[in-house]
Every structure is written in C-alpha cells, then in structure tokens.
C-alpha cells in the first residue's frame, strides 16, 4: 500500500478507537449500558426469491430461493461481520 494511504488508514483506525472509547466513557458516566448494535443483514421476500439485504445501505447482497437457505446465509454473513468487527476493536 502507498505510504500516504497507509498513514490515512492508520489515522482513521486511531480515530475509530477514540470514538469507541469516548462512547463507552459517556455511557459509563450516565450509568447506562451502551446500546446493542442491530443486525447487519436481513432476508426480504420479493417475488419467488429471498433477497439478502444489507441493513445500513439497503443493497441486495444475494438471492436465495428457499427461506431456510436465506436464513442460513444471513447467519453466515452475520458471523463474518462479527468476526471482522471483533478484529477491529
């Protein structure tokens, strides 16, 4: 990676870490638990298929033609997203 891009990535990671710490500190001061993050993906029925939709962007990630397969795929994507988030913190 180009050195300036690497510096930017490291700078953004540091800002993200400060944001997480500040949010945790804020909720500790008001004696409340931090709000839980919602799901990243959901299955939506459209016509004869189930669309796996990313909640934040509203973009369709893939299609499944049975409910059981769609729910399995949503579970796999959620687990992958959780693994990625745990690595960042």
N, CA and C atoms as an extended XYZ file, in Angstrom:
267
Properties=species:S:1:pos:R:3:atomname:S:1:resname:S:1:resid:I:1 pbc="F F F"
N         0.849       -1.170        0.000 N   UNK     1
C         0.000        0.000        0.000 CA  UNK     1
C         0.902        1.242        0.000 C   UNK     1
N         0.452        2.250       -0.671 N   UNK     2
C         1.202        3.507       -0.746 CA  UNK     2
C         1.334        4.101        0.665 C   UNK     2
N         2.482        4.695        0.990 N   UNK     3
C         2.701        5.210        2.348 CA  UNK     3
C         1.659        6.228        2.814 C   UNK     3
N         1.221        7.117        1.939 N   UNK     4
C         0.221        8.105        2.364 CA  UNK     4
C        -1.126        7.433        2.636 C   UNK     4
N        -1.456        6.432        1.838 N   UNK     5
C        -2.702        5.690        2.085 CA  UNK     5
C        -2.605        4.935        3.407 C   UNK     5
N        -1.454        4.352        3.673 N   UNK     6
C        -1.251        3.617        4.926 CA  UNK     6
C        -1.381        4.558        6.122 C   UNK     6
N        -0.833        5.767        5.996 N   UNK     7
C        -0.959        6.747        7.078 CA  UNK     7
C        -2.421        7.126        7.300 C   UNK     7
N        -3.155        7.276        6.214 N   UNK     8
C        -4.575        7.624        6.337 CA  UNK     8
C        -5.355        6.499        7.013 C   UNK     8
N        -5.088        5.269        6.622 N   UNK     9
C        -5.770        4.127        7.227 CA  UNK     9
C        -5.461        4.063        8.722 C   UNK     9
N        -4.195        4.252        9.086 N   UNK    10
C        -3.814        4.224       10.496 CA  UNK    10
C        -4.453        5.379       11.269 C   UNK    10
N        -4.524        6.542       10.644 N   UNK    11
C        -5.166        7.690       11.283 CA  UNK    11
C        -6.646        7.465       11.519 C   UNK    11
N        -7.326        6.891       10.535 N   UNK    12
C        -8.754        6.601       10.686 CA  UNK    12
C        -8.998        5.521       11.733 C   UNK    12
N        -8.110        4.526       11.802 N   UNK    13
C        -8.235        3.481       12.821 CA  UNK    13
C        -8.081        4.078       14.215 C   UNK    13
N        -7.139        5.026       14.367 N   UNK    14
C        -6.946        5.695       15.655 CA  UNK    14
C        -8.173        6.518       16.034 C   UNK    14
N        -8.763        7.212       15.066 N   UNK    15
C        -9.980        7.983       15.334 CA  UNK    15
C       -11.138        7.075       15.727 C   UNK    15
N       -11.247        5.937       15.052 N   UNK    16
C       -12.318        4.984       15.376 CA  UNK    16
C       -12.146        4.469       16.800 C   UNK    16
N       -10.917        4.172       17.183 N   UNK    17
C       -10.649        3.694       18.535 CA  UNK    17
C       -11.016        4.756       19.574 C   UNK    17
N       -10.667        6.012       19.293 N   UNK    18
C       -11.026        7.103       20.206 CA  UNK    18
C       -12.538        7.268       20.299 C   UNK    18
N       -13.237        7.087       19.192 N   UNK    19
C       -14.691        7.200       19.188 CA  UNK    19
C       -15.315        6.118       20.057 C   UNK    19
N       -14.823        4.901       19.917 N   UNK    20
C       -15.346        3.788       20.718 CA  UNK    20
C       -15.108        4.046       22.206 C   UNK    20
N       -13.907        4.497       22.559 N   UNK    21
C       -13.597        4.771       23.957 CA  UNK    21
C       -14.441        5.922       24.506 C   UNK    21
N       -14.634        6.968       23.713 N   UNK    22
C       -15.440        8.107       24.157 CA  UNK    22
C       -16.899        7.703       24.367 C   UNK    22
N       -17.420        6.863       23.488 N   UNK    23
C       -18.798        6.393       23.622 CA  UNK    23
C       -18.957        5.547       24.872 C   UNK    23
N       -18.009        4.644       25.111 N   UNK    24
C       -18.053        3.810       26.316 CA  UNK    24
C       -17.955        4.676       27.568 C   UNK    24
N       -17.106        5.681       27.538 N   UNK    25
C       -16.952        6.591       28.673 CA  UNK    25
C       -18.243        7.363       28.928 C   UNK    25
N       -18.880        7.825       27.874 N   UNK    26
C       -20.137        8.553       28.010 CA  UNK    26
C       -21.197        7.691       28.684 C   UNK    26
N       -21.382        6.473       28.218 N   UNK    27
C       -22.406        5.603       28.807 CA  UNK    27
C       -22.053        5.213       30.235 C   UNK    27
N       -20.760        5.112       30.559 N   UNK    28
C       -20.359        4.823       31.938 CA  UNK    28
C       -20.708        5.997       32.853 C   UNK    28
N       -20.586        7.219       32.350 N   UNK    29
C       -20.890        8.399       33.166 CA  UNK    29
C       -22.376        8.527       33.489 C   UNK    29
N       -23.231        8.083       32.590 N   UNK    30
C       -24.671        8.200       32.846 CA  UNK    30
C       -25.252        6.898       33.405 C   UNK    30
N       -24.372        5.956       33.768 N   UNK    31
C       -24.763        4.695       34.400 CA  UNK    31
C       -25.765        3.898       33.558 C   UNK    31
N       -25.546        3.846       32.288 N   UNK    32
C       -26.402        3.060       31.394 CA  UNK    32
C       -25.547        2.164       30.514 C   UNK    32
N       -26.094        1.036       30.139 N   UNK    33
C       -25.332        0.173       29.214 CA  UNK    33
C       -25.362        0.762       27.806 C   UNK    33
N       -24.305        0.540       27.069 N   UNK    34
C       -24.249        1.016       25.681 CA  UNK    34
C       -25.300        0.266       24.862 C   UNK    34
N       -25.949        0.938       23.919 N   UNK    35
C       -26.970        0.263       23.112 CA  UNK    35
C       -26.345       -0.834       22.257 C   UNK    35
N       -27.073       -1.932       22.142 N   UNK    36
C       -26.600       -3.049       21.325 CA  UNK    36
C       -26.774       -2.711       19.850 C   UNK    36
N       -25.833       -3.159       19.054 N   UNK    37
C       -25.915       -2.920       17.617 CA  UNK    37
C       -26.895       -3.922       16.997 C   UNK    37
N       -27.681       -3.471       16.065 N   UNK    38
C       -28.659       -4.329       15.419 CA  UNK    38
C       -28.027       -5.246       14.390 C   UNK    38
N       -28.845       -6.021       13.708 N   UNK    39
C       -28.319       -6.948       12.700 CA  UNK    39
C       -27.755       -6.201       11.489 C   UNK    39
N       -26.809       -6.826       10.823 N   UNK    40
C       -26.205       -6.233        9.632 CA  UNK    40
C       -26.963       -6.610        8.356 C   UNK    40
N       -27.596       -7.779        8.358 N   UNK    41
C       -28.281       -8.293        7.172 CA  UNK    41
C       -29.670       -8.783        7.542 C   UNK    41
N       -30.566       -8.759        6.558 N   UNK    42
C       -31.906       -9.311        6.756 CA  UNK    42
C       -32.373       -9.975        5.480 C   UNK    42
N       -33.291      -10.905        5.626 N   UNK    43
C       -33.869      -11.609        4.478 CA  UNK    43
C       -35.228      -10.987        4.173 C   UNK    43
N       -35.440      -10.610        2.910 N   UNK    44
C       -36.680       -9.968        2.484 CA  UNK    44
C       -37.276      -10.780        1.340 C   UNK    44
N       -38.565      -11.105        1.443 N   UNK    45
C       -39.233      -11.866        0.395 CA  UNK    45
C       -39.647      -10.933       -0.736 C   UNK    45
N       -39.187      -11.247       -1.954 N   UNK    46
C       -39.580      -10.495       -3.150 CA  UNK    46
C       -39.840      -11.491       -4.261 C   UNK    46
N       -41.046      -11.468       -4.788 N   UNK    47
C       -41.469      -12.407       -5.838 CA  UNK    47
C       -41.240      -13.840       -5.359 C   UNK    47
N       -40.489      -14.628       -6.110 N   UNK    48
C       -40.262      -16.022       -5.747 CA  UNK    48
C       -38.903      -16.238       -5.104 C   UNK    48
N       -38.245      -15.184       -4.686 N   UNK    49
C       -36.905      -15.310       -4.120 CA  UNK    49
C       -36.813      -14.534       -2.809 C   UNK    49
N       -35.818      -14.884       -2.034 N   UNK    50
C       -35.494      -14.161       -0.809 CA  UNK    50
C       -34.242      -13.348       -1.077 C   UNK    50
N       -34.325      -12.046       -0.879 N   UNK    51
C       -33.171      -11.174       -1.072 CA  UNK    51
C       -32.492      -10.987        0.275 C   UNK    51
N       -31.182      -11.157        0.299 N   UNK    52
C       -30.398      -10.880        1.497 CA  UNK    52
C       -29.929       -9.433        1.358 C   UNK    52
N       -30.422       -8.557        2.241 N   UNK    53
C       -30.211       -7.118        2.122 CA  UNK    53
C       -29.340       -6.631        3.279 C   UNK    53
N       -28.347       -5.798        2.948 N   UNK    54
C       -27.532       -5.166        3.973 CA  UNK    54
C       -28.355       -4.021        4.564 C   UNK    54
N       -28.514       -4.015        5.876 N   UNK    55
C       -29.414       -3.067        6.536 CA  UNK    55
C       -28.940       -1.619        6.383 C   UNK    55
N       -27.649       -1.356        6.567 N   UNK    56
C       -27.149        0.023        6.535 CA  UNK    56
C       -27.285        0.672        5.164 C   UNK    56
N       -26.995       -0.080        4.100 N   UNK    57
C       -27.007        0.504        2.760 CA  UNK    57
C       -28.287        0.224        1.987 C   UNK    57
N       -29.005       -0.829        2.349 N   UNK    58
C       -30.210       -1.204        1.625 CA  UNK    58
C       -29.933       -1.954        0.337 C   UNK    58
N       -28.675       -2.319        0.092 N   UNK    59
C       -28.309       -3.023       -1.131 CA  UNK    59
C       -28.500       -4.532       -0.967 C   UNK    59
N       -28.968       -5.163       -2.037 N   UNK    60
C       -29.144       -6.606       -2.036 CA  UNK    60
C       -27.790       -7.282       -2.187 C   UNK    60
N       -27.501       -8.196       -1.278 N   UNK    61
C       -26.212       -8.896       -1.286 CA  UNK    61
C       -26.282      -10.158       -2.139 C   UNK    61
N       -27.401      -10.901       -2.048 N   UNK    62
C       -27.558      -12.118       -2.852 CA  UNK    62
C       -29.025      -12.526       -2.845 C   UNK    62
N       -29.313      -13.616       -3.524 N   UNK    63
C       -30.664      -14.159       -3.621 CA  UNK    63
C       -30.647      -15.613       -3.171 C   UNK    63
N       -31.732      -16.050       -2.553 N   UNK    64
C       -31.933      -17.459       -2.219 CA  UNK    64
C       -33.366      -17.804       -2.608 C   UNK    64
N       -33.574      -19.061       -2.936 N   UNK    65
C       -34.908      -19.449       -3.394 CA  UNK    65
C       -35.669      -20.280       -2.377 C   UNK    65
N       -35.133      -20.410       -1.161 N   UNK    66
C       -35.891      -21.008       -0.068 CA  UNK    66
C       -35.605      -20.226        1.203 C   UNK    66
N       -36.591      -20.201        2.083 N   UNK    67
C       -36.453      -19.454        3.325 CA  UNK    67
C       -35.321      -20.013        4.172 C   UNK    67
N       -35.245      -21.330        4.234 N   UNK    68
C       -34.223      -21.985        5.052 CA  UNK    68
C       -32.812      -21.610        4.587 C   UNK    68
N       -32.593      -21.617        3.290 N   UNK    69
C       -31.285      -21.242        2.742 CA  UNK    69
C       -30.991      -19.767        3.009 C   UNK    69
N       -31.998      -18.923        2.901 N   UNK    70
C       -31.801      -17.484        3.135 CA  UNK    70
C       -31.393      -17.219        4.580 C   UNK    70
N       -32.055      -17.875        5.524 N   UNK    71
C       -31.737      -17.671        6.928 CA  UNK    71
C       -30.340      -18.200        7.246 C   UNK    71
N       -29.981      -19.339        6.662 N   UNK    72
C       -28.629      -19.867        6.857 CA  UNK    72
C       -27.582      -18.876        6.335 C   UNK    72
N       -27.851      -18.310        5.161 N   UNK    73
C       -26.900      -17.370        4.573 CA  UNK    73
C       -26.803      -16.098        5.402 C   UNK    73
N       -27.919      -15.616        5.937 N   UNK    74
C       -27.903      -14.436        6.805 CA  UNK    74
C       -27.060      -14.727        8.041 C   UNK    74
N       -27.221      -15.926        8.613 N   UNK    75
C       -26.420      -16.294        9.789 CA  UNK    75
C       -24.931      -16.311        9.469 C   UNK    75
N       -24.565      -16.818        8.299 N   UNK    76
C       -23.160      -16.868        7.892 CA  UNK    76
C       -22.610      -15.449        7.712 C   UNK    76
N       -23.378      -14.579        7.068 N   UNK    77
C       -22.925      -13.197        6.870 CA  UNK    77
C       -22.806      -12.451        8.194 C   UNK    77
N       -23.741      -12.680        9.112 N   UNK    78
C       -23.670      -12.044       10.430 CA  UNK    78
C       -22.427      -12.502       11.185 C   UNK    78
N       -22.133      -13.795       11.115 N   UNK    79
C       -20.943      -14.311       11.798 CA  UNK    79
C       -19.678      -13.706       11.198 C   UNK    79
N       -19.635      -13.573        9.883 N   UNK    80
C       -18.468      -12.981        9.229 CA  UNK    80
C       -18.329      -11.508        9.619 C   UNK    80
N       -19.435      -10.786        9.674 N   UNK    81
C       -19.385       -9.373       10.056 CA  UNK    81
C       -18.933       -9.233       11.509 C   UNK    81
N       -19.380      -10.122       12.376 N   UNK    82
C       -18.969      -10.073       13.771 CA  UNK    82
C       -17.479      -10.341       13.906 C   UNK    82
N       -16.965      -11.318       13.145 N   UNK    83
C       -15.527      -11.604       13.181 CA  UNK    83
C       -14.727      -10.398       12.738 C   UNK    83
N       -15.189       -9.702       11.704 N   UNK    84
C       -14.484       -8.516       11.217 CA  UNK    84
C       -14.505       -7.404       12.253 C   UNK    84
N       -15.635       -7.203       12.920 N   UNK    85
C       -15.735       -6.153       13.913 CA  UNK    85
C       -14.890       -6.455       15.141 C   UNK    85
N       -14.827       -7.711       15.551 N   UNK    86
C       -14.034       -8.079       16.707 CA  UNK    86
C       -12.554       -7.827       16.411 C   UNK    86
N       -12.118       -8.075       15.199 N   UNK    87
C       -10.732       -7.833       14.836 CA  UNK    87
C       -10.368       -6.360       14.835 C   UNK    87
N       -11.330       -5.475       14.587 N   UNK    88
C       -11.065       -4.043       14.526 CA  UNK    88
C       -10.960       -3.402       15.906 C   UNK    88
N       -11.633       -3.983       16.890 N   UNK    89
C       -11.674       -3.343       18.203 CA  UNK    89
C       -10.478       -3.658       19.030 C   UNK    89
